[in-house]
Amino acid sequence: MNDTVLGAIIGGLFLLAGILIEKLFVFLAERHRSKKEFFKDFFPERLKAHQKILGTITKYGFDYLDPERLGRPAVEIVLKEARQQVEAVFFETVLVAEKHVSGALLDLSQIISKTLKIEADLEKKGLFGDSLKTLQMKYYELMELLREKSGIDIIDEEFGKMLDKRENAVKKKKKRLHEDIGSQESSP
């Protein structure tokens, strides 16, 4: 092969390698920047949204709704007010809340609507109670999703990284201190 052609091929390969390395660094920098932006801009909004959702759903205590103890009219009043509040908080938080949490919140509203449509006939009283049990299960599911998806795991991961860095720094300082003490003891 001609030296000129060989030089052009080697130069092209170096150019291609340089471009690939640059693209890799740009990708890593963008990923790091987007993670910082998430924590700076979006994450606090998500936490506020999830706190608002949690406050709204715990206010009504779906796990205490018992038509036999409270009476069906009292349960229906609570459910109607809860449905309005759940739908309001859904529309307020839908853009920033985690998608699974928003979906479960919407499901909660639909179950409340379905429960309210059950007629008060004596033969259908069992259906009303079953629907309330479904509502309670969806409530517990939503509570678990809020805990899981609100970002607690992300916070734990970030704190873990910070603590690991801190722990490694402390270990290095201890090691240097022991080395300094060992060198002082061996000198006469």
C-alpha positions, 0 to 999 in steps of 0.5 A, spaced: 500 500 500 502 507 498 504 510 504 499 516 503 493 512 503 496 508 509 497 515 512 490 517 510 487 511 513 491 512 520 489 519 520 481 517 519 481 512 524 484 517 529 479 522 527 474 517 528 476 515 535 477 522 537 469 524 535 467 517 538 471 519 545 468 526 544 461 524 543 462 519 549 464 525 554 458 529 551 453 523 553 456 523 560 456 530 561 449 531 559 447 525 563 450 528 569 447 535 568 440 532 567 441 528 573 443 535 577 437 538 574 432 533 576 434 534 583 434 541 583 428 543 579 423 537 578 424 532 584 422 538 589 416 538 585 415 531 585 415 531 593 410 536 594 405 533 589 406 526 593 405 530 600 399 533 597 396 526 595 398 523 601 395 528 605 388 528 601 388 520 601 389 519 609 384 525 610 379 520 609 381 514 612 378 509 607 380 503 612 375 506 617 369 506 612 364 501 615 357 501 612 354 497 618 358 501 623 357 508 620 351 507 616 351 507 609 349 515 608 355 517 612 359 513 608 356 516 602 357 523 604 365 521 606 366 518 599 363 524 595 367 529 598 373 524 598 372 523 590 372 531 589 378 531 593 382 526 590 380 528 583 382 535 584 389 533 587 389 528 581 389 534 576 393 538 580 399 533 581 398 529 574 404 533 571 409 532 576 407 526 580 410 519 578 405 516 573 404 509 577 402 514 583 397 518 578 394 512 575 393 509 582 390 515 584 385 515 578 383 508 579 381 510 587 377 515 584 373 510 579 372 505 585 369 511 589 364 512 583 363 505 582 361 504 589 357 510 590 353 507 584 351 501 587 344 502 589 341 501 597 337 495 596 338 490 601 340 484 596 345 489 594 348 491 601 354 485 600 356 489 593 357 495 597 361 492 602 365 488 597 366 495 593 369 498 599 374 492 601 376 493 593 377 501 595 381 499 601 385 495 597 387 500 592 388 505 598 393 501 601 396 500 594 397 507 593 400 508 600 405 503 598 406 506 591 407 513 594 412 510 599 416 507 593 415 512 587 416 518 591 423 518 590 425 515 597 429 510 594 433 515 590 434 519 596 437 513 600 441 512 594 444 519 593 445 519 601 449 512 600 453 515 595 455 521 600 456 516 606 460 512 602 465 517 600 465 520 607 467 513 609 472 512 604 475 519 606 475 517 613 478 510 612 484 514 608 485 519 614 485 513 619 490 509 614 495 515 614 495 517 621 496 509 623 502 510 618 505 516 621 504 513 628 508 507 625 513 511 622 514 515 628 515 509 633 520 506 629 524 512 629 529 512 634 
